Amino acid sequence: MTGSKDFIDMGNGLRMSLARNKTSANRLDIIYDAGLDLYNMRFYRKTFSKKTFECKTKDIATHDGIYCDMLEEMFTMVTGLYTRF
């Protein structure tokens, strides 16, 4: 439904590539903070230049201190993509 792919386990979180969306973010990191029992979400755009072989990263949105039941709502708010019908 969202077109997400390239899921990567980061130990305490998850990284994924996003489909085209309203904010142009193409990557998402979801990090679990075990001490506070909360999640941090970072939406960003990562680009690669084939000419100079340079990677650039631009932060689109960062949200800290998110409860688990708010993850879906925050994802939809930032990307405009729905995780369910």
Secondary structure, DSSP 8 states (H G I E B T S, - for coil): ----EEEEE-SSEEEEE--S-TT---EEEEEEETTTTEEEEEEEEEEEETTTTEEEEEEEEEEEEE-GGGHHHHHHHHH---S--
